Amino acid sequence: MTQLFESLETYLERTKAQREELYRWFHQHPELSLQEAETKARIIKELEPVKEDSGVEYASTATQVSDKAGQEVPVGHMCGHDMHTTWLLTTISFLAENRNAWSGTFEAVFQPAEEIAEGGKNMVAAGITGKVPVPDVMLGQHVMGALSMGHVATNEGISFTQASTVKVTVRGVGSHGSMPEKSVDPIVLSSSIIMQLQTIISRELPASERAVVSVGTIHGGTKANVIPDKVVFELNTRCYSQEVEDHIHASIERIVSNQAAAAGAPEPSFEYSERFPVLDNDRDVTAKVTESMQTLLGGEERTETFAPLSASEDFPDIPNAFGTPYCFWVVGGFRDPENAPGNHSPQFVPELHPTLEAGAEATVAALCPWLAV
């Protein structure tokens, strides 16, 4: 497969302007999760020359970008999915142009709505496992700020955390701010609860067990002199096993419910969403991918390994549905990884070159062990 990879350099140089335009278009046309209508249309347009037809209907149908309250909100590609889409389209075009240099079946999957853990699940629900052949292996990648541009990193075994969002509604008894004695103040109660939730990690789990409980939003009240009748806060949990996640969720409900009862407050409620599976790279598949990347990308100068990350990814939902082993790696996108903005930062814009090339090179290198002539 060395010959196939060697022809990639010439292809990337020849298509540089086209790939730049493609990436810039995706970056300038961001859409919210499950509303990727323009993105889907552009992907289909790009696939027409290679006669691709997956037959899978994605969930994106919206034409207006809005938040849950129906208000228009600014959106942007601040996690790298514009880069990921360009990488995969580049790979498809390259493999189509060099069809005589490889054998086998290559299936390209464009998954929407990764940010809310719905894209993979929706594709499975739409019947992807019955519409395309069962793959021998599934491969995926993500651009990262904490890795030097042009570099790729792999990890065998558990690599990303499973995660969930927990929405907690703390109910109280409202009153005028001048008469707090007539209230059961959900703001004071929620403040105490949120502080106590931090002890789940520090006092209930072994020090060797990595996990996160982060409160990201809290909403309550409408006016300074009115004690509200409820507070809603949302928290994010991350860990590396179902056992630990079950423990964290049970502890959240125990702490919230018991503190509410102690305050004489009504029963609180809990809503779970955005459930990401643990990402567990198959060791044999990852070993093949790593060896191929080291051989074709230039050894240790560009290839690394990474320790398990606290990030989460719903990519495993699709190979898990197929019962297929998988490997997911990361690609560096910044000149100075120590000071690079993190994913989801408003400043997250990877260096255009060599990042556009690195992701395509990594993909083709990873595919080589399975696309032998």
MARDOZA-303977 format. One record per residue (C-alpha): x, y, z. Coordinates in steps of 0.05 Angstrom, whole numbers. Example, Ala and Ser with C-alpha at 12.3 -4.5 7.8 and 13.67 -1.06 7.14 Angstrom:
2
(r (246; -90; 156))
(r (273; -21; 143))
This chain:
373
(r (0; 0; 0))
(r (61; 46; 1))
(r (49; 63; -72))
(r (-22; 86; -57))
(r (2; 130; 0))
(r (58; 159; -41))
(r (8; 183; -93))
(r (-30; 219; -38))
(r (23; 274; -32))
(r (16; 291; -105))
(r (-60; 290; -99))
(r (-60; 336; -38))
(r (-15; 386; -73))
(r (-58; 386; -136))
(r (-123; 394; -97))
(r (-98; 445; -46))
(r (-141; 503; -70))
(r (-203; 459; -75))
(r (-194; 432; -5))
(r (-183; 501; 24))
(r (-247; 525; -8))
(r (-285; 465; 19))
(r (-260; 475; 90))
(r (-273; 550; 88))
(r (-344; 537; 64))
(r (-359; 489; 121))
(r (-327; 537; 171))
(r (-370; 595; 145))
(r (-435; 554; 146))
(r (-441; 524; 216))
(r (-506; 494; 239))
(r (-534; 469; 305))
(r (-538; 395; 320))
(r (-594; 359; 283))
(r (-602; 420; 238))
(r (-545; 408; 190))
(r (-586; 418; 127))
(r (-535; 460; 87))
(r (-478; 415; 110))
(r (-515; 353; 87))
(r (-531; 385; 19))
(r (-458; 405; 8))
(r (-433; 335; 26))
(r (-482; 304; -23))
(r (-460; 353; -76))
(r (-387; 335; -65))
(r (-403; 260; -67))
(r (-440; 263; -133))
(r (-377; 256; -176))
(r (-359; 190; -142))
(r (-430; 163; -145))
(r (-437; 155; -70))
(r (-507; 138; -44))
(r (-511; 113; 27))
(r (-587; 109; 29))
(r (-588; 134; 102))
(r (-632; 193; 119))
(r (-601; 238; 171))
(r (-644; 274; 222))
(r (-626; 344; 196))
(r (-687; 379; 167))
(r (-688; 448; 200))
(r (-679; 510; 158))
(r (-675; 560; 215))
(r (-623; 560; 269))
(r (-652; 571; 338))
(r (-642; 550; 410))
(r (-690; 511; 453))
(r (-729; 574; 468))
(r (-739; 589; 395))
(r (-691; 648; 395))
(r (-639; 659; 341))
(r (-569; 646; 367))
(r (-499; 653; 339))
(r (-467; 587; 318))
(r (-397; 568; 296))
(r (-350; 510; 283))
(r (-310; 511; 348))
(r (-295; 437; 355))
(r (-266; 419; 287))
(r (-323; 384; 251))
(r (-313; 429; 190))
(r (-242; 400; 187))
(r (-267; 329; 198))
(r (-317; 334; 141))
(r (-264; 362; 94))
(r (-216; 306; 113))
(r (-267; 252; 96))
(r (-288; 284; 31))
(r (-215; 290; 11))
(r (-205; 216; 27))
(r (-265; 195; -14))
(r (-243; 236; -74))
(r (-172; 209; -70))
(r (-193; 136; -64))
(r (-243; 144; -121))
(r (-189; 174; -166))
(r (-141; 117; -148))
(r (-191; 60; -149))
(r (-144; 11; -184))
(r (-92; 19; -128))
(r (-134; -14; -73))
(r (-185; -68; -64))
(r (-243; -79; -16))
(r (-304; -38; 4))
(r (-296; 31; 35))
(r (-357; 61; 70))
(r (-356; 135; 89))
(r (-401; 156; 147))
(r (-418; 229; 158))
(r (-447; 231; 228))
(r (-486; 293; 251))
(r (-500; 320; 321))
(r (-439; 292; 358))
(r (-442; 351; 407))
(r (-508; 327; 438))
(r (-495; 252; 432))
(r (-553; 243; 384))
(r (-520; 235; 316))
(r (-496; 163; 323))
(r (-559; 141; 358))
(r (-603; 173; 304))
(r (-564; 140; 248))
(r (-573; 72; 282))
(r (-647; 87; 292))
(r (-652; 106; 218))
(r (-628; 36; 201))
(r (-556; 45; 180))
(r (-539; -26; 202))
(r (-588; -54; 151))
(r (-571; -6; 94))
(r (-496; -15; 86))
(r (-452; -78; 90))
(r (-427; -96; 160))
(r (-356; -67; 162))
(r (-295; -107; 185))
(r (-270; -45; 222))
(r (-292; 26; 234))
(r (-244; 85; 239))
(r (-252; 156; 263))
(r (-211; 217; 283))
(r (-216; 286; 316))
(r (-174; 348; 312))
(r (-145; 371; 379))
(r (-111; 433; 405))
(r (-65; 398; 455))
(r (-25; 363; 400))
(r (25; 393; 352))
(r (-1; 407; 283))
(r (13; 352; 233))
(r (20; 300; 289))
(r (-27; 242; 302))
(r (-37; 203; 367))
(r (-69; 136; 381))
(r (-86; 97; 444))
(r (-104; 24; 455))
(r (-164; 9; 500))
(r (-207; 59; 537))
(r (-191; 127; 509))
(r (-250; 175; 520))
(r (-298; 179; 578))
(r (-371; 162; 578))
(r (-411; 223; 597))
(r (-481; 248; 613))
(r (-518; 313; 627))
(r (-563; 315; 688))
(r (-616; 369; 693))
(r (-638; 379; 766))
(r (-700; 418; 785))
(r (-699; 440; 858))
(r (-767; 463; 881))
(r (-782; 509; 939))
(r (-836; 556; 964))
(r (-833; 626; 935))
(r (-841; 690; 975))
(r (-825; 764; 975))
(r (-753; 780; 989))
(r (-775; 818; 1051))
(r (-806; 756; 1081))
(r (-756; 699; 1071))
(r (-785; 663; 1132))
(r (-847; 647; 1091))
(r (-805; 613; 1037))
(r (-767; 550; 1025))
(r (-712; 584; 987))
(r (-689; 541; 927))
(r (-631; 587; 913))
(r (-600; 577; 982))
(r (-617; 504; 978))
(r (-586; 496; 909))
(r (-523; 532; 931))
(r (-514; 482; 987))
(r (-529; 423; 942))
(r (-479; 445; 889))
(r (-423; 450; 940))
(r (-440; 381; 968))
(r (-440; 350; 899))
(r (-366; 364; 894))
(r (-353; 314; 949))
(r (-376; 256; 905))
(r (-308; 256; 870))
(r (-265; 275; 930))
(r (-299; 233; 984))
(r (-337; 175; 951))
(r (-290; 151; 895))
(r (-220; 122; 902))
(r (-164; 171; 885))
(r (-145; 124; 828))
(r (-213; 130; 795))
(r (-215; 190; 748))
(r (-283; 223; 743))
(r (-314; 292; 736))
(r (-377; 325; 763))
(r (-383; 396; 736))
(r (-442; 443; 745))
(r (-447; 484; 681))
(r (-512; 523; 686))
(r (-558; 549; 741))
(r (-622; 588; 731))
(r (-670; 614; 783))
(r (-709; 676; 798))
(r (-732; 737; 759))
(r (-722; 795; 806))
(r (-677; 814; 864))
(r (-734; 821; 915))
(r (-771; 757; 896))
(r (-752; 689; 923))
(r (-770; 640; 867))
(r (-805; 574; 874))
(r (-753; 534; 836))
(r (-681; 532; 811))
(r (-657; 491; 753))
(r (-584; 472; 745))
(r (-549; 425; 697))
(r (-486; 385; 710))
(r (-440; 342; 669))
(r (-412; 275; 692))
(r (-353; 238; 661))
(r (-319; 173; 680))
(r (-291; 109; 649))
(r (-340; 55; 670))
(r (-415; 42; 677))
(r (-405; 23; 750))
(r (-375; 90; 767))
(r (-428; 128; 727))
(r (-483; 91; 764))
(r (-451; 109; 830))
(r (-445; 183; 811))
(r (-517; 187; 787))
(r (-542; 152; 850))
(r (-502; 200; 893))
(r (-529; 261; 857))
(r (-600; 239; 869))
(r (-585; 220; 942))
(r (-552; 287; 958))
(r (-604; 330; 923))
(r (-664; 291; 951))
(r (-638; 288; 1022))
(r (-620; 362; 1025))
(r (-687; 380; 996))
(r (-722; 338; 1048))
(r (-680; 369; 1104))
(r (-701; 438; 1080))
(r (-775; 419; 1078))
(r (-775; 429; 1002))
(r (-819; 392; 952))
(r (-790; 331; 917))
(r (-737; 350; 865))
(r (-734; 320; 795))
(r (-679; 293; 751))
(r (-672; 289; 675))
(r (-616; 252; 641))
(r (-593; 268; 570))
(r (-532; 272; 523))
(r (-509; 202; 542))
(r (-441; 188; 511))
(r (-413; 117; 512))
(r (-343; 102; 535))
(r (-296; 100; 475))
(r (-256; 35; 479))
(r (-208; 26; 421))
(r (-198; -46; 399))
(r (-127; -64; 415))
(r (-112; -106; 353))
(r (-144; -54; 306))
(r (-107; 3; 340))
(r (-41; -34; 336))
(r (-50; -42; 261))
(r (-69; 31; 253))
(r (-11; 55; 294))
(r (40; 12; 258))
(r (15; 36; 190))
(r (17; 109; 212))
(r (87; 101; 239))
(r (110; 70; 174))
(r (76; 118; 126))
(r (76; 184; 165))
(r (148; 185; 187))
(r (155; 147; 252))
(r (160; 182; 319))
(r (169; 250; 286))
(r (94; 253; 273))
(r (62; 196; 311))
(r (49; 193; 386))
(r (7; 157; 437))
(r (-41; 192; 485))
(r (-66; 175; 555))
(r (-141; 167; 564))
(r (-176; 234; 556))
(r (-234; 263; 596))
(r (-266; 284; 530))
(r (-326; 245; 504))
(r (-349; 222; 435))
(r (-411; 186; 409))
(r (-374; 154; 351))
(r (-376; 85; 386))
(r (-452; 83; 380))
(r (-446; 63; 307))
(r (-393; 8; 310))
(r (-425; -18; 374))
(r (-491; -25; 335))
(r (-454; -64; 281))
(r (-414; -105; 331))
(r (-352; -80; 295))
(r (-283; -66; 326))
(r (-259; 6; 319))
(r (-202; 55; 328))
(r (-209; 130; 340))
(r (-148; 175; 341))
(r (-132; 249; 347))
(r (-97; 297; 300))
(r (-59; 360; 321))
(r (-81; 426; 293))
(r (-41; 482; 326))
(r (30; 508; 323))
(r (36; 517; 399))
(r (-4; 462; 433))
(r (14; 487; 503))
(r (-23; 553; 491))
(r (-74; 530; 439))
(r (-147; 544; 451))
(r (-187; 484; 473))
(r (-243; 452; 433))
(r (-307; 494; 440))
(r (-267; 558; 452))
(r (-289; 616; 407))
(r (-215; 620; 386))
(r (-213; 547; 363))
(r (-191; 551; 290))
(r (-137; 500; 271))
(r (-79; 520; 227))
(r (-104; 509; 156))
(r (-38; 477; 134))
(r (-14; 425; 149))
(r (-77; 405; 186))
(r (-118; 396; 122))
(r (-65; 349; 96))
(r (-51; 313; 162))
(r (-121; 287; 172))
(r (-126; 260; 102))
(r (-57; 228; 108))
(r (-76; 196; 175))
(r (-141; 169; 145))
(r (-108; 137; 85))
(r (-51; 109; 128))
(r (-102; 79; 176))
(r (-141; 48; 118))
(r (-81; 16; 85))
(r (-79; -49; 127))
(r (-151; -65; 104))
(r (-148; -41; 32))
(r (-92; -85; 7))
(r (-88; -98; -68))
